[in-house]
């Protein structure tokens, strides 16, 4: 084995291997940074982690004439089907409102006299990305999962609490507090426990599971007839599509422009990150080509001596091992340095994130590490096979 290592050192080209090393380091670092930055950016909107960025809330405009005439501004079945058939729409669902009375209060000292009337709405569960065990309801359960609008918390903290001298609440504290709910209607009055599972800056409604809404409307609603929805939730395939705004304007529909802009921003960011990662892959592929070319040149220069080693009894595996170890070692070193670069760069932009978002919680770097390990395994496996095949060709020529 020492003879093979001596042969390897004699003809090794330092510039070629340095070229591979730095090119591959740049490529892998770009890929890992792309993956991690996108994950970190997504966590900025963690209060809406249960809703995808390409969901839009659509309603009909409410004008003075429609208000005076008592028009409900509801969507008919035909209008929903027409919207669903548009090429930019992936899926569509309706908001179902509660048709019963709801009162809620916190079962905590200091909040005993703080109760309020409220309302519930639901959307199809396919539009809510909450862990299944946290967003379920079965008939007979006294526990109701709830998603609250974040602006409700802001109104309490900076309006009601400040004026009444009550303590301000964070999302974590509010989620841990016991919320008591009383539902009345159709001659029945029942108490339930509310469990807050999330906050949303995109939904101005109090969301409950669709299964609970169907059951509760059937039990407590005085009028069991199905009402046409006044709001729709729509999943679009491309929020930047100009046809969306044009379609909504033509039919006098509206959606929150800030939410549409946020969806566009996320969609564009997704494209940019994809492009950056493709560039990283191209750089890595080119560096991989440089590495294989360098190894093949080494083997070719030593082909006569390697053939002699095979003739005196060395197996192809033993002859291949030094070259395989060299490539794997370089790949491992590249990954370790790329992770180090990722941690340094991430610490810089996370500092900026935390300055603007004090409650920001950075996600794990595990996804980026997994991507790096997959690249390491795939590239190293290909290196090992390629070197083995090259040595086997010398073996066959010897035979």
C-alpha positions in Angstrom: 0.0 0.0 0.0 2.9 2.4 0.7 4.1 1.9 -2.8 0.8 3.1 -4.2 0.9 6.2 -1.9 4.4 7.0 -3.1 3.2 6.8 -6.8 0.3 9.0 -5.9 2.5 11.7 -4.4 5.0 11.7 -7.3 2.5 12.9 -10.0 -0.1 14.7 -7.9 -0.9 18.2 -9.3 -1.5 20.6 -6.4 -3.0 23.4 -8.6 -5.6 21.0 -10.1 -6.7 19.7 -6.7 -6.8 23.2 -5.3 -8.9 24.2 -8.2 -11.4 21.4 -7.5 -11.3 22.1 -3.8 -12.2 25.8 -3.9 -14.7 25.5 -6.8 -16.5 22.7 -4.9 -16.4 24.6 -1.7 -18.0 27.6 -3.4 -20.7 25.4 -5.0 -21.6 23.4 -1.8 -21.6 26.6 0.3 -24.0 28.3 -2.1 -26.3 25.3 -2.0 -26.3 25.0 1.8 -26.8 28.8 2.2 -29.7 28.7 -0.3 -31.5 26.0 1.6 -30.9 27.4 5.0 -31.7 31.1 4.1 -35.0 30.0 2.6 -35.9 28.0 5.8 -34.9 31.0 8.0 -36.9 33.4 5.9 -40.0 31.2 6.1 -39.7 31.2 9.9 -40.0 34.9 9.9 -43.7 34.3 9.2 -44.0 31.5 11.7 -47.3 32.8 13.0 -48.7 31.8 9.6 -46.8 28.6 9.3 -50.2 26.8 9.2 -51.0 28.7 5.9 -49.1 28.6 2.7 -48.0 31.9 1.2 -49.9 31.3 -2.0 -53.3 31.3 -0.3 -55.5 34.4 -0.9 -58.7 35.4 0.8 -61.3 36.7 -1.7 -64.6 38.6 -1.0 -67.0 40.8 -2.9 -66.7 44.5 -2.4 -69.2 46.0 -0.1 -70.7 49.3 -1.4 -73.2 51.8 0.0 -76.0 50.5 -2.3 -75.5 46.9 -1.4 -75.5 47.8 2.3 -78.7 49.8 2.1 -80.4 47.1 0.0 -79.3 44.4 2.5 -77.4 42.5 -0.1 -75.3 39.7 1.4 -72.5 39.8 -1.2 -72.3 36.0 -1.1 -70.7 33.8 -3.7 -73.1 31.5 -5.7 -72.1 28.0 -6.7 -71.7 29.1 -10.3 -69.3 31.9 -9.3 -67.3 29.5 -7.2 -67.1 27.0 -10.1 -66.1 29.7 -12.5 -63.3 30.9 -10.3 -62.2 27.3 -9.7 -61.9 26.8 -13.5 -59.4 29.7 -13.9 -55.9 28.4 -14.8 -54.2 30.3 -12.0 -56.3 28.6 -9.3 -55.1 25.3 -7.8 -57.8 24.9 -5.2 -60.6 26.8 -3.7 -62.6 26.6 -0.4 -65.3 28.5 1.4 -65.4 30.1 4.8 -68.2 28.7 6.9 -69.5 31.1 9.6 -71.0 30.1 13.0 -74.7 30.4 13.2 -74.8 30.5 17.0 -73.8 32.7 19.9 -70.3 32.5 21.3 -68.9 34.0 24.5 -65.3 33.5 25.7 -63.2 34.4 28.7 -59.9 33.4 30.3 -60.0 31.2 33.4 -57.2 33.1 35.1 -57.1 35.4 38.1 -57.3 39.0 37.0 -59.3 38.1 33.9 -62.4 36.8 35.6 -64.5 39.9 34.5 -62.9 40.0 31.0 -65.3 38.2 28.7 -66.4 39.0 25.1 -68.8 37.9 22.5 -67.1 36.4 19.5 -67.7 34.4 16.4 -66.1 31.3 14.7 -65.3 30.5 11.1 -63.9 27.4 9.4 -62.2 26.5 6.2 -61.6 23.1 4.7 -58.8 21.4 6.6 -56.7 21.1 3.4 -56.0 24.8 3.7 -54.7 24.6 7.3 -51.2 23.2 7.9 -51.4 22.3 11.5 -50.2 19.0 13.0 -53.2 16.6 12.6 -53.4 15.8 16.4 -53.6 19.6 17.1 -56.4 20.3 14.5 -59.0 17.6 15.1 -62.4 17.5 16.6 -64.8 14.6 17.1 -68.4 14.9 18.3 -68.4 14.8 22.1 -65.0 16.5 22.6 -65.0 19.5 25.0 -61.7 20.8 23.7 -61.8 23.1 20.6 -58.6 24.0 18.7 -58.5 27.7 17.7 -56.4 30.0 15.5 -56.6 33.7 16.5 -55.8 36.8 14.4 -52.6 38.3 15.6 -54.0 41.8 15.4 -56.5 40.8 18.2 -53.5 40.3 20.5 -52.0 43.6 19.4 -55.3 45.4 20.1 -55.4 43.9 23.6 -51.8 44.6 24.4 -51.6 48.1 23.1 -55.2 49.2 23.6 -57.3 47.4 26.2 -54.5 46.2 28.5 -52.7 49.4 28.5 -55.8 51.4 29.4 -57.1 49.0 32.1 -53.7 48.4 33.7 -53.8 44.7 32.8 -50.6 42.7 32.0 -49.5 42.4 28.4 -49.5 38.9 26.9 -47.2 37.2 24.5 -48.3 34.6 22.0 -46.7 31.9 24.1 -48.3 33.0 27.4 -51.7 33.4 25.7 -51.4 29.9 24.1 -50.8 28.4 27.6 -53.8 30.1 29.2 -57.1 28.4 29.7 -59.8 29.8 27.4 -63.4 29.1 28.4 -66.0 29.1 25.7 -69.8 29.2 26.1 -71.9 28.3 23.0 -75.7 29.0 23.0 -78.3 28.5 20.4 -81.4 26.5 19.5 -82.3 26.2 23.2 -79.0 24.7 24.3 -76.1 26.3 26.3 -72.8 24.4 26.7 -69.3 25.2 28.0 -66.1 24.2 26.2 -62.3 24.6 26.6 -60.6 26.6 23.9 -57.0 25.6 22.9 -55.1 28.2 21.0 -52.8 26.5 18.5 -51.6 29.5 16.4 -51.9 33.1 15.5 -52.3 34.6 12.1 -51.5 38.0 10.6 -53.1 37.0 7.3 -56.6 35.9 8.6 -58.9 38.3 10.3 -61.1 35.7 11.8 -61.3 33.1 14.6 -60.7 29.8 13.0 -61.9 26.4 14.2 -61.8 22.9 12.6 -64.4 22.3 9.9 -65.6 19.2 11.6 -66.5 21.2 14.7 -68.2 23.9 12.7 -70.4 21.4 10.8 -71.4 19.7 14.1 -72.0 22.9 16.0 -74.1 24.5 13.3 -76.2 21.4 13.2 -76.7 21.4 17.0 -76.9 25.1 17.9 -78.1 26.9 14.7 -81.7 28.0 14.6 -81.7 27.8 10.9 -80.2 24.6 9.5 -80.3 25.7 5.8 -76.9 26.1 4.1 -75.9 29.7 3.5 -73.8 30.8 0.6 -70.3 31.8 1.6 -69.3 35.5 1.6 -65.5 34.8 1.6 -63.4 32.3 -0.2 -59.9 31.0 0.4 -58.0 30.4 -2.9 -54.7 28.6 -3.6 -52.9 30.0 -6.6 -50.1 28.5 -8.5 -48.3 31.8 -9.1 -49.1 34.8 -7.0 -47.3 37.1 -9.5 -49.7 36.2 -12.3 -51.2 39.4 -13.6 -54.4 37.6 -14.5 -55.3 37.3 -10.8 -55.6 41.1 -10.2 -57.3 41.5 -13.5 -59.9 38.8 -12.8 -60.7 40.1 -9.4 -61.0 43.7 -10.6 -63.3 42.7 -13.5 -65.7 40.9 -11.2 -65.6 43.5 -8.4 -63.9 41.0 -6.0 -61.2 42.1 -3.7 -58.3 40.7 -1.6 -55.9 42.2 0.8 -53.2 43.9 -1.3 -50.6 43.4 1.4 -51.2 39.7 1.5 -51.0 39.5 -2.3 -47.7 41.4 -2.2 -46.4 39.1 0.5 -47.4 36.1 -1.6 -45.6 37.6 -4.6 -42.5 38.3 -2.5 -42.4 34.7 -1.2 -42.9 33.3 -4.7 -40.1 35.5 -6.2 -37.8 34.5 -3.3 -38.5 30.9 -4.0 -37.5 31.4 -7.6 -34.4 33.3 -6.7 -33.3 30.7 -4.2 -33.9 27.9 -6.8 -31.8 29.8 -9.3 -29.0 30.3 -6.8 -29.0 26.6 -5.9 -28.9 25.6 -9.5 -25.8 27.8 -9.9 -24.3 26.1 -6.9 -25.0 22.7 -8.4 -23.5 23.7 -11.7 -20.3 24.9 -9.9 -20.2 21.7 -7.9 -20.6 19.6 -11.1 -17.8 21.5 -12.8 -15.5 21.1 -9.8 -16.4 17.4 -9.7 -15.4 17.1 -13.3 -12.1 18.8 -12.5 -11.5 16.3 -9.7 -12.3 13.3 -11.8 -10.1 14.6 -14.6 -7.2 15.1 -12.1 -7.6 11.6 -10.7 -7.8 10.0 -14.1 -4.6 11.8 -15.1 -2.9 10.5 -12.0 -4.0 7.0 -12.8 -3.0 7.4 -16.4 0.5 8.7 -15.5 0.9 5.8 -13.1 -0.7 3.2 -15.3 2.5 1.2 -16.1 3.5 1.1 -12.4 0.0 0.3 -11.3 0.0 -2.5 -13.8 3.2 -3.8 -12.3 1.6 -3.7 -8.8 -1.3 -5.7 -10.1 1.1 -8.2 -11.6 2.9 -8.8 -8.3 -0.3 -9.6 -6.5 -2.0 -6.3 -5.4 -5.8 -6.5 -5.9 -7.7 -3.8 -7.8 -9.4 -2.7 -4.6 -6.0 -2.1 -2.8 -4.7 -0.2 -5.8 -7.8 1.9 -6.1 -8.1 2.7 -2.4 -5.5 5.6 -2.2 -7.2 7.5 -5.0 -10.7 6.8 -3.5 -9.5 7.9 -0.1 -8.1 11.1 -1.6 -11.4 12.1 -3.3 -13.5 11.2 -0.3 -11.2 13.1 2.1 -11.4 16.2 -0.2 -15.2 15.9 -0.3 -15.5 15.6 3.5 -13.2 18.6 4.0 -15.3 20.6 1.5 -18.5 19.8 3.4 -17.0 20.7 6.8 -15.7 24.0 5.6 -19.0 24.7 3.8 -20.9 24.1 7.0 -18.5 26.4 8.8 -19.1 29.1 6.2 -22.9 28.6 6.5 -22.7 29.1 10.3 -20.6 32.3 10.0 -22.8 33.8 7.3 -26.0 32.7 9.1 -24.9 34.3 12.3 -24.6 37.6 10.5 -28.0 37.7 8.8 -29.8 36.2 11.9 -28.5 39.2 13.9 -30.3 41.4 11.4 -33.4 39.3 11.6 -33.5 39.5 15.4 -33.0 43.3 15.3 -36.2 43.7 13.3 -38.1 40.7 14.8 -37.2 40.4 18.5 -39.4 37.3 19.0 -37.8 35.5 16.0 -36.9 31.9 16.7 -34.3 30.5 14.2 -35.1 27.0 12.9 -32.7 24.1 12.9 -29.9 23.8 10.3 -30.7 20.1 9.9 -32.3 20.5 6.4 -29.1 22.1 5.1 -26.9 19.5 6.8 -29.0 16.7 5.2 -28.7 18.3 1.8 -24.9 18.5 2.3 -24.7 14.8 3.4 -26.7 13.7 0.4 -24.3 15.6 -1.9 -21.3 14.1 -0.1 -22.7 10.5 -0.4 -23.7 10.8 -4.0 -20.5 12.5 -5.2 -18.2 10.2 -3.1 -20.0 7.1 -4.3 -19.6 8.2 -7.9 -15.9 9.0 -7.3 -15.3 5.5 -5.8 -17.0 3.7 -8.7 -15.3 5.8 -11.3 -11.8 5.2 -9.9 -12.5 1.5 -9.4 -13.6 1.2 -13.1 -10.5 3.0 -14.2 -8.2 0.7 -12.3 -10.2 -2.3 -13.5 -9.6 -1.2 -17.1 -5.8 -1.5 -16.3 -6.4 -4.9 -14.7 -8.2 -6.2 -17.7 -5.5 -4.9 -20.0 -2.9 -6.7 -17.8 -5.0 -9.9 -18.1 
